[in-house]
Amino acid sequence: MKKLIAVAASVLAVASVLVGFQITGPNASQDSASALSGSQFDPGNIIPDSEFYNGGGMSETAIQTFLNAQIGTCSSSSCLNVGRYSLNSHGADAMCNAVAGGTSLSAAQIIARVGAACGINPKVILVTLQKEQALINGGTARNPSAAVLSRAMGYACPDSANGGCDPAYSGVGNQVFWASWQWKRYGNPAGTSNYFTWFGPGANRNVQYNPNAACGTKSVYIQNKATAALYYYTPYTPNQAALNNLYGTGDGCSAYGNRNFWRLYNDWFGVSTADNPFGGIDAKQYGPGYVQVGGWAIDPNDKAATVQVQWYSDGKLLGTLPANASRPDVGRAYPGAGNNHGILNTLTVGGGTHSICAVGVNIGSGSNAQIGQCVTVAVSTGSPIGGMDVSSPSAGTIAVGGWTIDPDTAASISVDVYVDGRNRGRSVANASRPDVGRVYANYGNAHGIATTVSASAGTHQVCVYGLNATGPGGSTNLGCRSVTVADASPFGGMDVTTSGSTATVNGWTIDPDTTAPVQIALTVDGVAMGTSTANATRGDIGRVYPKYGAKHGINVSYDLRQGAHTICVTAKNVGGGSDTALGCDTATIAANSSPFGGMDAASPAAGRVQVNGWTIDPDQQKTAIRVDTYLDGVGVASGPANAARADVGRIYPAAGSAHGINQSFAARAGSHTVCSYAINVGAGKNVLLGCQAVTVG
């Protein structure tokens, strides 16, 4: 809400925006004697940042003296030089340091406290009190009404409210604090959003001449943050008519807020920015212990001349260097100045975090002026620099990216990757990173981190360290990030169907680490039945997981005795991850009194036939029942199925293993049909175990 209110707070807050106040009172003749010319007004540089944001620009005593001199004898107790006002206490935030409030404070106390806490020059506050409500000089200043004092700075008094002001910000203390807070907010300080951009410095911005859009706009190259703040507060620039009559009125399209601010500031405090050097700067680390500075600077006194720029690190003068590098963009923005106004130098500053500031040395009228905004830069003393990022592009895998440079060498350096505190390997950061090469031009592109490590499913903490290659310094923690890794173990499902005494296991399974079919292990009633390959065709699975194909189906059958059986399936892991239990299902075999089993026949030697197999009668599971075998329909062998069959015993533990068929008999050479029958011993009937064709040699 404050942002929206403040954006429009001074659009037409009071008459001072559109009507030029005449300076009257004890200092009127002095002001007239030092009157400015409208030709000196620079709409892109109304006031330097160094002046606007100087929170210590006036002491409380100096403010009180100024108010006494300007206001003179007060006709009531409400004047700013004698009145007492309230100020709420405010905690520190991104805009202002903490402010101690009070209920009976002088205007000088409020202005000094707020100016120091918010980093706004008390001179700016005084000028705004005059610009908005004529509270410093003139008849209103010597007998202000409560209504005028309630909107002293014009804050939160937007056009949209038809002249009304938000009562939440009423009063001298509130108005001074919130206007100062808002001026700082316009600069989008750290800890706030980058909301205020439309008058941002360093570019041409269209500024209206008047609230009436039909009056048109002026393209203004806004040179600094303070000028932008004034336009956010009062979003109009004076037209030529307002500048031609600097101390009076212009025409129907004139607006006066920023003109009056500039005029009052310079008349009262003697600061003219029209002839001061201006420009912009940036800074970045260039190597161990030093930074590269860039930017541009022009002196309005001689736009073609080279500006000498003084460089400061943390307030200490490092030296003076010329701004004479080629900057065609500056030449295009300022025709007649030429291109050679660029800054491109290196400064030795030592390691650590530094505030880099530049001051242009004036070559004519005017004064030295700060160029652009101070820049904070962290400088390495030799340890690697860089950054990292992580992702998990596939199950069981962590991909590590980023970049790192050892300032002491252009060669690629090594990095160590730690996962959950364990070193998972060393690699060379030599992947191509042109973006890094552009920023650190003398180091090249080959400084990218591109490595992968395996990891189990779940969330992991990944840290990357750049290893110092040479020179001073040590290894650097490039960052730590959390990453969630998908499970690399097999997945799928299973179910069991029955038909007679046969239980069939169906389902599917995939291991994310391979497209090949997966091995499965099965148990029946807790007894291991060996492994099988899940390679049956499952078109539905292939459609859902096209990368892996359709050959991932499970289809395994077992003959089981009467009763309920539990069948479980486990998919065997082949890569990162672990075996996966696909599930268990119950198979219930209905009552069956007839024998069951199977047989096979072969001719292992000339003139003989061998019959093997197994059979069980559910009525007498432990009894080895008789098996009759026929050759071409003629009985040739009969006897108990009592051979040891451990595999049968594992499947039917209640029956035991002594149920194997082992019969041998003579046969003439040629092709024969061999059939075996299990002879029922209880309820039920005899059962054909099978017939097979055999060729006897």
C-alpha positions in Angstrom: 0.0 0.0 0.0 2.8 2.4 0.9 4.4 1.9 -2.6 1.2 2.8 -4.4 0.5 5.7 -2.2 3.9 7.1 -2.4 4.2 6.8 -6.2 1.4 9.3 -6.5 2.0 11.1 -3.2 3.1 14.3 -4.8 1.6 14.3 -8.2 -0.7 17.1 -7.2 -0.3 17.0 -3.5 -0.6 20.8 -3.0 -0.4 23.9 -5.0 3.4 24.0 -4.8 3.5 21.3 -7.6 1.9 23.5 -10.1 2.3 27.1 -8.8 5.7 28.6 -8.2 6.0 30.1 -4.7 7.6 33.5 -4.5 10.3 33.7 -1.8 9.4 36.4 0.7 10.6 37.3 4.2 13.9 38.4 5.6 16.1 36.7 3.0 14.1 37.6 -0.1 16.6 40.2 -1.4 19.6 37.9 -0.8 17.8 35.1 -2.7 17.0 37.4 -5.6 20.6 38.6 -5.8 21.8 35.0 -6.3 19.0 34.0 -8.6 19.6 31.1 -10.9 18.9 30.9 -14.6 16.4 28.3 -16.0 19.1 27.4 -18.6 21.1 25.8 -15.8 18.4 23.3 -14.9 19.5 19.8 -16.0 16.4 17.5 -15.8 18.6 14.4 -15.7 20.7 15.6 -12.8 18.6 17.7 -10.5 20.8 16.9 -7.4 23.9 14.7 -7.0 23.5 11.5 -4.9 26.3 12.7 -2.7 24.2 15.7 -1.7 20.8 14.0 -1.5 21.8 11.0 0.5 24.1 12.8 3.0 22.2 12.1 6.2 24.6 14.3 8.2 24.3 17.3 5.9 23.1 19.5 8.8 23.2 19.2 12.5 20.2 19.8 14.7 21.7 23.1 15.8 22.2 24.2 12.2 18.7 23.2 11.3 17.2 25.2 14.2 19.3 28.3 13.2 18.2 28.0 9.6 14.5 27.7 10.6 14.8 30.8 12.9 16.5 32.8 10.2 14.0 31.8 7.5 10.7 32.0 9.5 11.5 34.9 11.7 8.9 36.0 14.3 6.1 33.4 14.5 2.5 34.6 14.7 1.5 31.4 16.7 3.1 28.4 18.4 2.7 26.2 15.4 5.7 27.4 13.3 8.4 24.9 12.6 11.0 26.9 14.5 9.0 27.0 17.8 6.4 24.2 17.5 6.5 20.9 19.2 5.5 17.7 17.4 5.2 14.0 17.8 7.4 11.3 16.1 6.7 7.6 16.3 9.6 5.3 17.0 10.5 3.0 14.1 12.7 -0.1 14.1 15.4 -0.6 11.5 14.6 -2.0 8.1 16.1 -2.0 4.6 15.4 1.8 4.2 16.2 3.4 7.5 18.1 2.6 10.7 16.0 2.7 14.0 14.5 6.0 14.9 13.8 7.1 18.5 10.4 8.9 18.7 9.0 11.4 21.2 5.9 13.4 21.9 7.3 16.9 22.3 10.1 17.3 19.8 11.2 20.3 17.8 11.1 20.2 14.0 14.9 20.4 14.0 15.1 17.3 16.3 12.8 15.4 14.0 14.5 16.4 10.8 18.0 15.6 12.2 17.0 12.2 13.6 15.2 11.1 10.5 17.8 12.4 8.1 20.6 10.5 10.0 18.6 7.3 10.3 17.4 7.2 6.7 20.4 8.7 5.0 18.5 11.7 3.6 20.1 15.2 3.8 18.1 17.4 6.2 18.5 20.1 3.5 16.4 17.9 1.2 13.7 17.7 3.9 13.7 21.5 4.5 13.4 22.2 0.8 10.5 19.8 0.5 8.7 21.3 3.4 8.9 24.6 1.6 8.1 23.2 -1.9 5.1 21.3 -0.7 3.5 23.6 2.0 5.6 26.8 2.2 6.5 26.0 5.8 10.0 27.6 5.8 9.6 31.0 4.1 6.5 33.2 3.6 3.3 34.0 5.3 2.2 30.4 5.7 5.4 29.6 7.5 4.7 32.2 10.2 1.2 30.9 11.0 0.6 27.4 9.6 -2.7 25.7 10.1 -3.2 22.3 11.5 -4.3 21.1 8.1 -1.1 22.4 6.5 1.1 20.8 9.1 -0.7 17.5 8.8 0.5 17.2 5.2 3.8 19.0 5.6 5.8 16.9 3.1 2.8 16.2 0.7 3.3 12.5 1.4 0.3 10.2 0.8 -1.7 13.0 -0.8 -2.4 11.6 -4.2 -4.4 13.2 -7.1 -6.7 10.2 -7.0 -7.9 11.3 -3.5 -9.0 14.7 -4.9 -6.6 16.5 -2.6 -7.3 14.3 0.4 -4.4 12.7 2.3 -4.2 9.4 4.0 -4.7 10.2 7.8 -2.3 7.3 8.7 0.6 9.5 7.6 -0.7 12.8 9.1 1.5 15.1 11.2 4.9 16.6 10.9 6.8 13.6 12.4 4.9 11.1 10.3 5.3 13.2 7.1 9.1 13.7 7.5 9.8 10.1 8.4 7.6 8.4 5.7 8.7 10.8 2.9 12.4 10.1 3.8 11.7 6.3 4.0 10.0 6.4 0.6 12.9 8.3 -1.0 15.2 5.4 0.1 12.6 2.8 -1.1 12.7 4.3 -4.6 16.3 3.1 -4.9 15.3 -0.6 -4.4 17.8 -1.3 -1.6 18.9 -4.8 -0.7 16.2 -6.6 1.1 13.4 -5.1 -1.1 12.0 -5.9 -4.5 13.1 -4.3 -7.7 9.8 -2.5 -8.0 10.8 1.1 -9.0 12.3 0.9 -12.5 10.4 3.3 -14.7 12.6 6.3 -13.8 15.7 4.2 -13.2 19.0 6.0 -13.7 21.3 5.2 -16.6 18.7 5.4 -19.4 16.4 7.8 -21.3 13.0 8.0 -19.6 9.8 9.7 -20.8 8.7 12.2 -18.1 5.4 14.1 -18.4 5.3 17.9 -18.3 2.0 18.0 -16.5 -0.7 15.7 -15.0 -2.5 16.4 -18.2 -1.1 13.8 -20.6 -2.0 16.0 -23.6 0.8 18.4 -22.6 3.3 15.7 -23.7 6.5 14.2 -22.4 10.2 14.9 -22.4 12.8 12.2 -22.9 15.2 12.6 -20.0 18.5 10.7 -19.5 18.3 10.2 -15.8 21.8 10.3 -14.4 21.5 9.3 -10.8 19.4 7.7 -8.1 18.5 11.0 -6.4 17.1 12.5 -9.5 15.0 9.3 -10.1 13.7 9.6 -6.5 12.5 13.1 -7.1 10.7 12.0 -10.2 9.0 9.1 -8.4 7.9 11.6 -5.7 6.7 14.3 -8.2 6.6 12.7 -11.7 6.8 15.9 -13.8 9.6 17.9 -15.4 9.3 21.6 -16.0 8.6 22.8 -19.6 10.4 25.7 -21.2 7.8 28.2 -20.0 8.4 27.2 -16.4 12.1 27.5 -16.8 11.9 30.9 -18.7 10.1 32.3 -15.6 12.1 30.5 -13.0 10.7 32.4 -10.0 7.2 32.7 -11.3 4.6 30.8 -13.4 4.8 29.4 -16.9 1.8 28.3 -19.0 -1.1 25.8 -18.7 1.2 22.9 -19.3 3.8 23.9 -16.7 4.5 21.9 -13.5 6.8 23.3 -10.9 7.6 20.7 -8.2 11.0 19.6 -9.4 11.9 23.0 -10.7 11.1 24.5 -7.3 13.1 21.9 -5.5 16.2 22.6 -7.6 15.8 26.3 -7.4 15.2 26.4 -3.6 18.0 24.0 -2.9 20.5 26.0 -4.9 19.3 29.4 -3.6 19.4 28.2 0.0 22.4 26.0 0.0 24.5 27.0 -3.0 24.7 23.6 -4.7 24.3 23.7 -8.4 24.7 20.4 -10.3 24.3 21.8 -13.8 28.1 22.2 -14.2 29.2 19.1 -12.2 30.7 16.0 -13.8 28.3 13.1 -14.2 28.3 9.6 -15.5 28.1 6.0 -14.1 30.5 3.3 -12.9 30.6 -0.5 -12.3 33.3 -2.7 -10.7 34.1 -6.4 -10.6 36.9 -8.7 -9.4 39.7 -9.0 -12.0 42.3 -10.9 -10.1 43.6 -11.6 -6.6 43.5 -8.3 -4.7 42.3 -6.0 -7.4 39.2 -5.0 -9.3 38.4 -3.8 -12.8 36.3 -0.6 -12.9 34.3 0.6 -15.8 31.8 3.3 -16.7 31.9 6.8 -18.2 32.1 10.5 -17.2 31.4 13.8 -18.8 32.0 17.4 -17.6 29.3 19.8 -18.9 31.8 22.7 -18.9 33.6 21.0 -21.8 31.8 17.8 -23.0 34.7 16.9 -25.3 37.3 17.1 -22.6 38.6 14.1 -20.6 37.4 14.0 -17.0 39.9 13.0 -14.4 38.2 10.5 -12.0 39.3 10.1 -8.3 38.8 6.5 -7.1 38.0 5.6 -3.5 37.9 2.2 -1.8 36.2 2.3 1.6 36.6 6.1 1.7 40.4 5.9 1.0 41.7 7.7 -2.1 43.5 5.2 -4.4 44.4 7.5 -7.2 43.2 9.6 -10.1 42.7 8.2 -13.6 41.4 9.6 -16.8 38.0 8.6 -18.3 39.2 8.4 -21.9 38.3 4.9 -23.1 36.1 4.5 -26.2 32.4 4.4 -25.4 30.4 4.9 -28.6 27.1 4.5 -26.7 28.0 7.6 -24.6 28.9 9.5 -27.8 25.5 8.7 -29.2 23.7 9.8 -26.0 25.6 13.1 -25.9 26.2 14.3 -29.4 29.2 16.6 -29.6 31.0 15.0 -26.7 32.6 12.3 -28.7 33.2 8.6 -27.7 36.3 8.9 -25.5 34.7 9.2 -22.1 34.8 5.6 -21.0 36.3 4.2 -17.8 38.4 1.0 -18.0 41.0 0.6 -15.3 42.1 -1.7 -12.6 42.6 -0.8 -8.9 44.6 -2.6 -6.3 42.3 -2.9 -3.2 43.3 -6.1 -1.4 41.1 -9.0 -0.4 37.7 -8.7 1.2 34.5 -6.7 0.5 35.0 -3.1 -0.6 32.9 -0.1 -1.4 34.3 1.4 -4.7 33.3 5.1 -5.3 34.3 7.6 -8.0 34.4 11.4 -8.0 34.7 13.4 -11.2 37.2 16.4 -11.0 35.4 19.5 -12.2 37.3 21.4 -14.9 35.2 24.7 -14.9 32.4 26.1 -12.9 30.6 23.8 -10.5 32.3 21.4 -8.3 33.7 17.9 -8.1 30.8 15.3 -8.1 30.3 11.7 -7.4 30.1 9.6 -10.6 27.2 7.1 -10.5 26.6 5.0 -7.4 29.2 3.4 -5.2 29.6 -0.3 -6.0 30.2 -3.1 -3.5 32.5 -5.8 -4.7 34.0 -8.9 -3.0 37.7 -9.4 -3.9 39.6 -12.7 -3.6 43.1 -12.8 -2.4 44.0 -15.9 -4.2 41.5 -18.6 -3.1 39.2 -19.9 -5.8 35.9 -18.1 -6.6 32.8 -19.4 -8.3 29.4 -21.0 -7.7 27.6 -24.3 -8.0 24.2 -25.8 -8.7 22.8 -29.4 -8.5 20.0 -31.4 -10.0 19.0 -35.0 -10.3 18.4 -35.7 -14.0 17.7 -39.4 -13.5 17.1 -41.9 -10.8 20.1 -42.5 -8.6 22.1 -39.7 -10.2 23.2 -36.2 -9.0 24.5 -33.7 -11.7 26.8 -31.0 -10.4 27.2 -27.8 -12.3 28.7 -24.3 -11.8 32.0 -22.7 -12.3 35.2 -21.9 -10.4 38.4 -19.9 -11.1 41.6 -19.7 -9.1 42.5 -16.0 -9.5 46.2 -17.0 -9.5 46.0 -19.0 -12.7 44.1 -19.1 -16.0 44.2 -22.9 -15.9 41.2 -25.1 -15.0 41.2 -26.2 -11.4 39.9 -29.3 -9.6 36.8 -29.5 -7.5 35.7 -32.0 -4.8 32.1 -33.0 -4.5 30.7 -34.0 -1.1 27.4 -35.7 -0.6 26.1 -35.7 3.0 29.6 -35.0 4.2 31.3 -37.8 2.3 33.8 -37.0 -0.5 32.3 -38.5 -3.7 35.1 -37.7 -6.1 37.3 -35.1 -7.7 37.0 -33.7 -11.2 38.5 -30.9 -13.2 36.3 -27.8 -13.8 37.1 -27.4 -17.5 33.7 -27.4 -19.2 33.1 -24.4 -21.5 31.4 -21.5 -19.8 31.4 -18.5 -22.3 29.4 -16.5 -19.8 32.2 -16.8 -17.2 34.8 -16.0 -19.9 33.0 -12.8 -20.8 33.0 -11.6 -17.2 36.6 -12.8 -16.4 38.1 -12.1 -19.8 41.7 -12.9 -19.0 40.8 -16.4 -17.6 39.0 -17.9 -20.6 35.9 -20.1 -20.9 37.2 -23.5 -19.6 36.1 -23.2 -16.0 32.7 -24.9 -15.9 31.8 -27.6 -13.4 30.1 -30.6 -15.1 30.2 -33.9 -13.2 27.9 -36.5 -11.9 27.8 -38.8 -8.9 25.5 -41.6 -7.9 23.3 -41.4 -4.9 20.5 -43.3 -3.2 16.9 -42.2 -3.4 16.0 -39.3 -1.0 17.2 -35.8 -0.2 20.9 -35.2 0.0 23.1 -32.2 0.9 25.7 -31.6 -1.8 28.7 -29.3 -1.3 31.4 -28.4 -3.8 34.9 -27.2 -3.1 37.2 -25.4 -5.5 40.8 -26.5 -4.7 43.4 -23.8 -4.6 45.8 -24.5 -7.5 48.7 -22.1 -6.9 49.6 -19.0 -5.0 48.1 -17.7 -1.8 44.7 -18.9 -0.4 43.1 -22.2 0.2 40.2 -24.3 -0.9 36.9 -22.5 -1.2 33.4 -23.8 -0.5 31.6 -22.9 -3.7 28.2 -23.6 -2.1 25.9 -26.3 -0.7 22.5 -27.3 -2.0 19.9 -29.8 -1.2 18.7 -32.2 -4.0 16.1 -34.9 -4.1 17.1 -38.0 -6.0 14.5 -40.4 -7.4 14.7 -44.1 -6.4 16.9 -46.2 -8.7 15.5 -49.4 -7.4 13.2 -51.6 -9.6 9.5 -50.9 -9.5 6.4 -52.7 -10.7 3.6 -54.9 -9.5 2.3 -58.5 -9.4 -0.9 -60.6 -8.9 -1.8 -64.3 -8.9 -4.5 -66.2 -10.7 -5.5 -69.9 -10.3 -6.8 -72.5 -12.6 -7.4 -75.9 -11.1 -4.2 -76.7 -9.2 -2.1 -74.2 -11.2 -1.2 -70.8 -9.8 0.0 -68.2 -12.3 2.1 -65.2 -11.2 1.5 -62.2 -13.5 2.8 -58.6 -13.3 5.6 -56.4 -14.5 8.8 -54.7 -13.3 11.4 -52.2 -14.6 14.8 -51.2 -13.2 15.4 -47.5 -14.0 19.1 -48.3 -14.6 18.6 -50.5 -17.6 16.2 -51.2 -20.4 16.9 -55.0 -20.2 14.4 -57.4 -18.5 14.8 -57.7 -14.8 15.4 -61.0 -12.9 12.8 -61.8 -10.3 12.9 -64.1 -7.2 9.8 -66.0 -6.1 8.7 -67.7 -3.0 5.7 -70.0 -2.3 4.7 -70.2 1.4 8.2 -68.8 2.2 10.1 -71.4 0.2 12.4 -70.0 -2.4 11.5 -71.2 -5.9 14.5 -69.8 -7.7 14.6 -66.9 -10.2 12.9 -66.1 -13.5 13.2 -63.4 -16.1 10.5 -60.8 -16.4 10.5 -60.7 -20.2 7.0 -61.4 -21.2 5.4 -58.9 -23.6 3.3 -56.2 -21.9 2.2 -53.7 -24.5 0.5 -51.6 -21.8 3.8 -51.2 -20.0 5.6 -50.3 -23.2 3.1 -47.5 -23.9 3.4 -46.0 -20.4 7.2 -46.4 -20.3 8.3 -46.1 -23.9 12.0 -45.7 -23.0 12.1 -49.2 -21.6 9.9 -51.1 -24.1 7.3 -53.9 -23.6 9.5 -56.8 -22.6 9.0 -56.5 -18.9 6.1 -58.8 -18.1 6.0 -61.5 -15.4 4.4 -64.8 -16.3 5.3 -67.8 -14.1 3.1 -70.8 -13.2 3.2 -73.4 -10.3 1.1 -76.5 -9.6 0.1 -76.4 -6.0 -1.7 -78.7 -3.6 -5.1 -78.0 -2.2 -5.4 -75.0 0.1 -4.2 -71.4 0.4 -0.7 -70.4 -0.6 1.2 -67.2 -0.3 3.3 -66.2 -3.4 5.8 -63.3 -3.2 7.9 -61.7 -5.9 11.1 -59.6 -5.5 12.7 -57.7 -8.4 16.5 -57.9 -8.4 18.3 -54.6 -8.6 21.0 -54.2 -11.3 22.4 -50.7 -10.6 22.1 -48.0 -8.0 19.4 -48.8 -5.5 18.3 -52.1 -4.0 16.0 -55.1 -4.6 12.3 -54.2 -4.5 9.5 -56.4 -3.1 6.8 -56.2 -5.8 4.3 -57.7 -3.4 2.7 -60.9 -2.2 -0.6 -62.5 -3.2 -2.7 -65.5 -2.0 -3.6 -68.4 -4.3 -6.3 -70.8 -3.1 -6.4 -74.2 -4.7 -9.8 -75.9 -4.6 -10.3 -79.4 -3.1 -9.1 -82.2 -5.6 -9.1 -85.9 -4.5 -7.5 -87.1 -7.7 -3.7 -87.5 -8.0 -1.8 -84.8 -9.8 1.8 -84.4 -11.1 3.6 -84.9 -14.4 5.9 -87.2 -16.4 8.4 -87.3 -19.3 9.9 -90.2 -21.3 13.1 -90.6 -23.2 15.4 -93.3 -24.7 18.7 -92.9 -23.0 20.1 -96.1 -24.4 19.4 -98.5 -27.4 16.4 -100.7 -26.7 15.3 -99.0 -23.6 12.8 -96.3 -22.4 13.2 -94.2 -19.2 10.2 -92.5 -17.6 10.6 -89.8 -14.9 8.2 -87.4 -13.2 6.3 -87.1 -10.0 2.8 -87.5 -8.6 0.9 -87.0 -5.3 -2.5 -88.1 -4.2 -4.1 -85.3 -2.1 -6.0 -88.0 0.0 -2.7 -89.5 1.2 0.0 -86.9 0.6 2.8 -88.9 2.2 2.0 -92.1 0.3 4.0 -93.0 -2.7 1.2 -94.0 -5.0 1.4 -96.5 -7.9 2.1 -95.3 -11.4 1.2 -97.6 -14.4 3.1 -96.9 -17.7 1.9 -98.1 -21.1 3.9 -98.5 -24.4 1.7 -98.1 -27.4 -1.3 -99.0 -25.2 0.3 -102.1 -23.6 1.2 -102.0 -19.9 5.0 -102.3 -19.5 5.8 -100.9 -16.0 4.0 -100.4 -12.7 5.3 -99.4 -9.3 5.4 -96.7 -6.5 6.4 -93.2 -7.3 8.9 -93.0 -4.4 12.0 -91.6 -5.9 13.5 -88.6 -4.1 12.4 -85.2 -5.6 13.7 -82.4 -3.4 12.1 -79.8 -5.7 8.6 -81.4 -5.2 9.2 -81.5 -1.5 10.0 -77.7 -1.4 6.8 -76.9 -3.2 4.7 -79.5 -1.2 6.4 -79.6 2.2 3.5 -81.4 3.8 3.8 -84.3 1.2 7.6 -84.6 1.4 10.0 -85.4 -1.4 9.5 -89.2 -2.0 7.1 -88.8 -4.9 9.4 -89.2 -7.9 8.7 -91.5 -10.9 11.7 -93.6 -12.0 10.7 -96.5 -14.4 12.8 -98.2 -17.1 11.8 -100.9 -19.5 12.8 -102.5 -22.8 11.4 -101.5 -26.1 12.1 -102.4 -29.8 13.7 -99.8 -32.1 11.3 -97.3 -33.6 8.8 -94.6 -32.6 6.5 -95.3 -29.7 3.9 -93.5 -27.5 4.5 -93.7 -23.8 1.7 -92.8 -21.3 1.7 -92.8 -17.5 -1.2 -93.0 -15.1 -1.3 -92.1 -11.4 -3.5 -94.7 -9.6 -5.9 -93.1 -7.1 -5.8 -94.4 -3.5 -8.8 -92.6 -2.0 -11.7 -90.6 -3.3 -11.3 -89.4 -6.8 -10.0 -91.3 -9.9 -6.9 -92.3 -11.7 -5.2 -89.5 -13.5 -3.3 -89.4 -16.8 0.0 -87.8 -15.9 0.9 -87.4 -19.6 1.8 -89.0 -22.9 5.0 -88.5 -24.9 6.4 -89.8 -28.2 9.7 -91.6 -27.9 12.1 -92.8 -30.6 14.1 -95.9 -29.5 17.4 -96.6 -31.2 
